Structure formats: C-alpha cells, structure tokens
Amino acid sequence: MKLAISDAHPGLKEAIGQVFTGIPWQRCRVHFMRNVLSQVPKKYQGMVSARVRTIFTADKVEEAKKQLRMVVDQLSTRFPKAMQIVIDAEDEVLTYMSFPQKHWQQIYSSNVLERLNKEIRRRFNVVSVSPDRASVIRLGGAVIMEQHDEWLVAEKRYLSAESMDMLYLKAAGDAMAFLVAVGS
C-alpha cells in the first residue's frame, strides 16, 4: 500500500492512521471542494471553485502551495470560513503531488472507489432481497472481481503496470539512498 485516499472524516482519518501506519494520506479533492463550497454563498460558488482549482494546475508542490496562499489572500476577507478550510487542508490535499505526475489524475480523489460502491449498490438494488450473508458476500465479491478483470484487460488501464513500476523503482532508489546515507 502506497497511499490512502478518503474524505476528512475524523474517525476515518484516525482509523487510516492506526491501520496503515506510515502510509501517506490524501484528502479527496472532490470532498475537499464540497467542504470549501459549503461555506460560500451559492452565487459565488462558481468563482470560488474556479479560483481554488487553480491550486491544482501547478506542476510542483511548491508552486501549488504558492498558488494556494495567493488564492487565500484574494478570498479570505470575503469567505473566511471557506479559506480556513483551504489553509487547514494544504498538505492533505496536495499529498498526491509526491507521487509520479503520471498518477496524479487517478489518485487525487476517491472517485474510482465511489464509482465501484455505486455499482455494488446498484446491483444490490436490482436483487433487492438477499437470503443470507453468504449471498451478499458472493454478489459483492462478484462485482469487485468483475471490476478487477476489467482493469486487467482494458485498453486504457486505470494504472498501468509500467506506471506502477515507477513507484517501486522510486522506493528502491529511496532505500538505496538511505543505505548509502546510513553507511557514510
């Protein structure tokens, strides 16, 4: 496991921290934007959303943080609660930038998991009644296995094997750098 992605629910964050010790956590950008926009009057949400999204156009985390500060400076007098959410989430919402740029689009939110959950829910609604726990597990497991198989053979894979190799090569390089530093 290389990254945990979720919304900022305190109980969920605590559980992730306890179960996945040492694994970085990414706050889902979609949930983050919902949280920010919930503190903005409806007629200004489009403008605030457009400004906040400029943070995520940066190619480097330093650029993104600089843009974040500029957005906060521009909007904090009109929308102090919304901008406090942005300030508090600075590191949480930019965690994805420490991974290969090729992965960024897939890992900045929990949308893929939410789509899978929606499909599972849809299938359960079609069945409507399950006779026992085992049948629930079979149906849910079948949906998950079907999704896994689609990801394996799809022309445009969610994360290709080659792009995943980038993570393992980086980890091996980091381990070698650590060994060299310790050995010196």
Secondary structure, DSSP 8 states (H G I E B T S, - for coil): ---EEE---HHHHHHHHHHSTT--EEE-HHHHHHHHHTTS-GGGHHHHHHHHHGGGG-SSHHHHHHHHHHHHHHHTTT-HHHHHHHHHTHHHHSGGGGS-GGGHHHHSSSHHHHHHHHHHHHHHHHH---SSHHHHHHHHHHHHHHHHHHHHH-SS-SS-HHHHHHHHHHHHHHHHHHHHHHH-
